[in-house]
Amino acid sequence: MKRFSRFILPSLMTGVSLIPQTLLGSAAAQEPMSSQMTSVSQLADVQPTDWAFQALRSLVERYGCMAGYPDQTFRGQRSLTRYEFAAGLNACLDQLNQRLAGATAELVKTDNRQTLQRLQEEFAAELATLRGRVDTLEARTATLEAQQFSTTTKLTGQVLFSINGGDFAGESIIDPTGRVLADQDLNLTVLYRVALDLNTSFTGTDLLKIRIDTGSNGANDNVAGVLEPNFGSVLDYSVKPPSDGNFGIGRLSYTFQPVRNLSVSIGPDIRTTDYVDRNSYANASFRDFSTLALVNNFILFPVNGPSAGAAIDWKLGDFSLRALYAAADAANPGTGQPIRGTSSFTRVLYPNSVTSPAALGDRGLFGDTYQGTVEVEYAPFRNLAIRLQYSGGEVFDQRFDVFGVNAEVRLTPKVAMFGRYGVGTYRNTAFKDVTLAYWMTGIAFPDLFKQGAIGGIAAGQPIIASEIGNATQTNFEAFYNFPITDAIRITPTLQVITKAGNQDANGTIVTATVRTVFLF
């Protein structure tokens, strides 16, 4: 008995994974039958003393049609449900059918063939169910293999819809130079963004990312966009990408790991904010805050659009070292030509940069505009992270140097705090050399009212400089992101902007948005 058990029980248990749990449950739930049964087809389970159990044991011992665990151990003494037994019987039948069809058919005795026939008759329903599931799985596998996109590439996507509306107090909105930005009521708008990612891995530890995306009309398609391109109040996702309905390449990069814990990314189309200044609660405009100046340290990234370059991410215990280099016009070898800037806020610093002689310079991978950034993160605990940052380079042929800090702490499972601060110098601007400061802070509520949801409120001042305007703009935003399903999320947000454009004369801007995101 023990010899048989160590061979048959493991094989039967292996077959259980193929059996519907509902069937197992129904079999186990049946009431015990009386001892007057005339057929094993009436049994709710199969005992080691039943003839069916003994018959199968005899076949296993005679023909070796099932194998046990590799270490030949005995694991358990118990009765089997009819479906567990049928799984083992099916495995034995497959082996014996091969013998019957081959040259060894004469080795299967007539009485054993009769035993097999009776077992098949007694367990016909269970065998049919089991084989039906196997056939279905094989058909599904064949369909997946025939219809799969690629063996190395995975397609993922994101579709975002938003409705935005709001208005401002007063007669008009002006910029720091007095130019009128808006003097009429603002209308309701609809925004959209579509991003398709082709993620390819050749080794299992590398990633070739190709993003194809499109979107609506950039900064002009939402109420806060009247301040652009200056003060980071625009909805972040509305300017990524600024393609106005045309599909284009949104990312093109390759990431690999030359050694353990070190990732290297290179590409002709990267974004600096993909690699540094990340924050668990204020970093992704499709998930949390929408205000551009609240999802990244505003003044740390004069190069925040399409650029060529490289980045590293090196994990060293509780520390992480990240560094990047990005050139905004790497595809142009020209010299003595107008320099292209990429960040919206640099235009308020260099309003005439496109046509002035100071804006003429070298382009290419190591020409204007470029930036290098270094970030050191210290995360001694799972719920705490502090990041120290530095960015330096040239924008419109003028030097800049900025320092920053980014921190987050999860106080309880339901409450977290976070913030950023930056200060730096931009030289030879329209306001001469200026020192800019930036800050934002907020509080987040993970799993608010629902598992997987998150709410948050934050405030920030994107550009603090006495030379720019006669006041300091302050941005406020509150949002609540809740999942409808794993693939659909809806987020209402409210933005309030005071002293817009660093001008005391500007009235308060209030704007509301409902954002819907589909993930696939």
Buried (B, 14 or more C-beta within 10 A) or exposed (E): EEEBBBBBBBBBBBBBEBBEEEBBEEBEEEEEEEEEEEEBBEBBBBEBEBEBBBBBBBBBEEBEBBBBBEEEEBEEEEBBBBBBBBBBBBBBBEBBEEBBEEEEEEEBEEEBEEBBEBBBEBBEEBBEBBBEBEEEEEEEEEEEEEEEEEEEBEEEBBBBBBBBBBBBEEEBBBBBEEEEBBEEEBEEBEBBBBBBBBBBBEEEEBBBBBBBBBBBBBBBBBBBBBBBBBBBBBBBBBBBBBBEEEEBEBBBBBBBBEEEEBBBBBBBBBBBBBBBBBBBBBBBBBBBBBBBBBBBBBBBBBBBBBBBBBBBBBBEEEEBBBBBBBBBBBBBEBEEBBBBBBBBBBBBBBBEBBEBEEBBBBBBBEBBBBBBBBBBBBBEEEEEBBBBBBBBBBBBBBEBEBBBBBBBBBEEEEEBBBBBBBBBBBBBBBBEEBEBBBBBBBBBBBEBEEEEBBBBBBBBBBBBBEBBBEBBBBBBBBBBBBBEEEEEBBBEBBBBBBBBBBBEBBBBBBBBBEBBBBBE
